[in-house]
Amino acid sequence: MARPKISLIGAGQIGGVQAQLVAQRKLADVVLFDVVEGVPQGKALDINHALAGFQSESLVTGTNDYRDIADSDVVIVTAGVPRKPGMSRDDLLETNLGIIRQVAEGVKANCPEAVVIVLSNPLDVMVLAMKKLTGFPKQRVFGQAGVLDSARFRFFVAEALGVSVRDVVAMVLGGHGDTMVPLPRYCSVNGIPLRSLLSDDEIAAIVKRVQGAGGEVVGLLKTGSAFVSPAEASIEMADAVLLDRKRVLPCAAYLEGEYGASGIYMGVPALLGAGGVERIFELELEKDEQAQMQASIEHVEKLVSGIEL
Ligand code: APR
């Protein structure tokens, strides 16, 4: 049986790390695509030269030709421009929408059966554009945001308590922006409620830091946005699909009535398996959580209403 195939559209900061992670995990063969000539080929060659050290057979191929993504099982899209200091994710909309149009065309024409995971920002709009432009079913087009936002939440809690990040369970819903909704009530240290371990003020400070964590990294790097953690989060999702793991992870999923939203993508807990998003879980939210979710929905709806697909 042939190894599975993951195509990475965008061989920039995130794409390069994604290719490395797939090779290190021996998860699949990789096609690394970019419009810039030489970069995907160079990164592919560099990673292939590390395969002996990784003890991996996962081959990485760099390309500028969409025909090479044929028969991909999973496509992950990071094509686009990242933020610079002072920019919000929403500031990227126009530029990245033009790029997503090209990518959707390439994916639709060359691997119409693939599961597509989008990371390009502003995420909730880009993933909707990808769904509409490819015409793929909602189960097969979703976005990465919540796995990373939750991982950031887990890290800050682990750091505050001096416990292993592996034992921290956390959930972040909503759009991938300042209106994201970290849910402390659903956060625990291996079942021990967060609220019994930290004060309300300490939790509020962590929630605020989670919401601004991407911007904190941008402010420090100055030349781009986070790339290792988004790469890791997206490969975790690809792994869930390729190995039909039935993971329960927060994903930007297409809503049709869930959480009171319709026709938009929003971060919600989802079951990820071979079919992509196989189920959406509706959590019971308290009044203030519901209000935050509503604000996030309205923010994304407003962004979406400003574009034509
Ligand atoms: N088709 C394919 N790739 C493209 C296209 C296109 N039309 N236009 C640009 N790209 C490529 C760039 O050449 C670049 O290599 O997308 C890559 C983006 O890489 P970086 O600029 O390094 O950005 P990165 O940090 O990887 O982030 C990519 O993910 O998290 C989001 O906000 C982030 O939208 C940004 C995206």
Boltz pocket constraint, residues with backbone or C-beta under 6 A from the ligand:
constraints:
  - pocket:
      binder: B
      contacts: [[A, 9], [A, 10], [A, 11], [A, 12], [A, 13], [A, 14], [A, 15], [A, 33], [A, 34], [A, 35], [A, 36], [A, 77], [A, 78], [A, 79], [A, 80], [A, 81], [A, 82], [A, 83], [A, 92], [A, 96], [A, 98], [A, 99], [A, 102], [A, 103], [A, 119], [A, 120], [A, 121], [A, 122], [A, 224], [A, 225], [A, 226], [A, 227], [A, 230]]
      max_distance: 6.0
